[in-house]
Amino acid sequence: MYPTSGKQGLGGLMQRLSPAWLLVLYYLLAIVAGALLLTTPWAARAEPLSFLDALFTATSAQCVTGLAVVDTGNALSLFGQLVVLALIQLGGLGLMTFSVYFFLALRLGVGGRGRWIIHETLLHTPVSSWPELVRGVLRLSLTIEAVGTLLLALVLVPQLGWGAGLFSALFHAVSAFCNAGFSLFSDSLTAYRAHPLVNFTIMTLIVLGGIGFLVLREMLDFLRQLPQTRRRPPVLSLHAKVVLLTSAVLIVGGTLLILLLEHANAFAAVPSGEACLAALFHSVSARTAGFNSIDLAQLRTPTLFLIIFLMFVGASPGSAGGGVKTTSLALFWAIFSNRLRGNRHTSLFRRTLPDELVTRALALVLLALILMALALFALLCVQSPDLQHETTRPFLSSAFEVVSAFATTGLSMGETARLTVAGKLIIIVLMFIGRVGLLTLAFAIAGRERPAGARYAEENIMIG
């Protein structure tokens, strides 16, 4: 419990709200503000956006998803694109990260709520200096985005001119680092499928934005200390090891499987080097970024199922991405392997993991599966049968859409353009929950922990 100040009005309400509800409130306010700005006549090139389409776009941008019911590059004006870009940046780095930074800059302090939200967004271990943490996150993030912008500008400026080229480079660099997947091009990045600089720049930004800010900082410290500690090299934390190893396995494994599944299909008439680059790009992007360099309609059903799995896993904790996180997948593997060996406790890299952590990971994945199952059932109910028959794989395309929305990925098999009003509302709610987090939302709804009730006598039931 946090003490209340007794103030009335908005300030008093903010004091009475729990940290989890504050986080939910901040995201809601940003989405509503963005939606209102997108409905103005200055945000569209022709007809102003309806409030529902503006709300969908604002939610997708703030939740760094990338699903779009309007063409960002053609339907929105420069003002509308700037609104989307601002929402992506705020959503990617965390709204409270910006708020706390500004509070620190004004020397107003942070308080318990700010520390809690920053801890939930960025941390896995305590830190000694909160101001330095937040400033470091912003400096590192903006530096990476600036470098990405310069690299993309080398390609886009000669094609589009200085003004449009620089803005397009900035937009795609921020969108990639924040794992948003929004693009100013109608066909995403299919025109640059064979361009190494564009592909590797976007992939590097996606990976750096998806492994978590503290892992990035730890890797930089590791590289700085490496030449100075020859006798005893620096050691990465367990969290960093798990994130880096799991991410590498998913990227490499996804690339090889996509190549294997599509070598006689989508890549049949594509040069081998270009096919390898496209497979690598989609293995990276499918986890939570949402860019595509090939038409998803060309892919086989097993490949699309693989992409659904990669989207479900998503990025890593404390990052700009969504999904159930790479650490949850690693924890599931650790639970499975340890139980097969007869170990009662769960260990990774010769470290025992707390039972509470195992319970949270199981609860997170179970809640995610239940939520997506309910959302998929609802989406199939509200979508018009005529619209469902427009695609040869209606169930798969709907499942693809649901997982993409929850994992804040943004890839689509074309279902987004066919969404009904009720379908759009379902996807909006799913994107919001996927970004805010199931456990945070559950904590906000449940409130503080209640005293344990009576414990009854044990009795077994049959399983399996």
C-alpha positions, 0 to 999 in steps of 0.5 A, a space after each residue: 500500500 502506498 500512502 495517500 496525500 488526501 488531495 482532491 481531484 486528479 492528483 488525489 485520484 492518482 495517489 489512490 490508484 495502485 501502480 498497476 492501474 497507473 500503468 494501465 491509465 497512462 497507456 489508455 490516456 496516450 491511446 485516446 489522445 492519439 486517436 483524437 489527434 488522428 481524427 482531425 482533418 490535418 491527420 489524413 490526406 483526404 477523408 478524415 479517419 473515423 474514430 474507430 479507425 483512428 482508435 485502432 491505429 493509435 492502439 496499434 502504434 502505442 502498443 507497438 503492434 503494426 496492424 493497420 486498417 489504413 495505409 500509413 504512408 498514403 492515407 495519413 498526412 505528415 502530421 498523422 505520420 508524426 502522431 503515429 511515430 510519437 505513439 510508437 516511440 512512447 509505447 516502445 520505450 515505455 510511457 513511464 520511462 519518459 515521465 520519470 525522466 522528465 520528473 528527474 530533469 525537473 528534480 521533482 522526484 519519482 516516488 514509489 509508483 514510478 519506481 514500481 513501474 520502471 521496475 516492471 518495465 525494465 528490471 530483473 535485478 535492483 539498481 543502485 541509481 534510478 536516474 542513471 538507469 533512466 538516462 542510460 536507457 534514453 541515451 542508448 535507445 536514441 543513439 541506436 535509432 540515430 545510427 539506424 536512421 543514418 544507415 537507412 538514409 544512405 539508401 532512402 535519400 537517393 531514392 526519395 530525396 532529402 526530406 522524404 528520405 530522411 523522414 522515411 529513414 527515421 520512421 522505419 528506424 524508430 519503428 524497427 527498434 521499437 518492434 512496431 512494424 509500421 511502414 510508410 510503404 504499402 508493401 512493407 519492405 518487399 521492394 528491399 528484399 534483396 538489399 543487404 544494408 536495409 535488411 541487416 539494419 532493420 534486423 539489427 534494430 529489431 534484435 537490439 530493441 527486442 532483447 531488453 534494455 538491461 541486457 543491452 547495457 550489460 553487454 556493453 559493460 561486458 565488452 568494455 571490461 573484456 580487455 581489462 580482465 584477462 585473468 578473470 573474464 567478466 560474467 554475464 548475468 543468468 538473465 542475459 545468458 538466457 535471453 541471448 541463448 534463447 534468442 539465438 536459437 529461435 533466430 537460427 532455428 527459425 531461419 533454417 526451418 523457413 528455408 526448408 519449408 519454402 525452398 520449393 515454394 516461395 523461394 523456388 525461383 529466388 536466388 539462394 542468397 536472396 532466399 537465405 536473407 529473406 528467411 533470416 529476415 522473417 525469422 527475426 521480424 516474426 518474433 514481434 516486429 511485423 515487417 515483411 519482405 515477402 508476401 505471406 500469402 505465398 507461404 505454406 501452412 506449416 511455415 505460417 504455423 511456425 511464424 505463429 509460434 515465433 510470434 507467440 514467444 515474442 521478444 524478451 522482458 524489459 524490451 519494446 516487444 511483446 509475446 510471452 517472452 523468450 525467458 518463459 520459453 527457456 523456463 518451460 524447457 528448464 522445467 521439462 528437462 529437470 523433471 525428466 531427470 527427476 529434479 524437484 527444483 528448476 535450474 539453468 546454467 547451474 543456478 536454481 530458479 525460485 518456485 515463485 518464478 516458475 509459477 508466474 511463468 506457467 500462469 503467464 503462458 496459461 493466461 495467454 493461451 486462454 485469452 487468445 482462445 477466447 479472442 479467436 472464438 469471438 473473432 470467428 463469431 463476429 466476422 461475416 461468413 462471406 468475408 471468411 470465405 474470401 480466404 481459403 484458410 479462414 481459421 488460420 488467418 484468424 488465428 494468425 491475426 489474434 496471435 499477432 495482435 496479442 504478441 504485438 507483432 503486426 504481421 497479417 494474412 490480410 484479415 486486418 482489412 476484412 475486420 468488421 466493427 466488432 472484429 476491430 474492437 476485439 483486436 484493439 482490446 487484444 493489442 492493449 492487453 498484450 502490451 500492458 501485460 497479462 500479469 500487470 492487468 491481473 494485478 491491477 484487477 485483483 488488487 492487494 493480496 488477501 489473507 490465505 483462507 482455510 487449507 483443507 485435507 489433501 486428496 489426489 486426482 488422476 492426470 493423463 
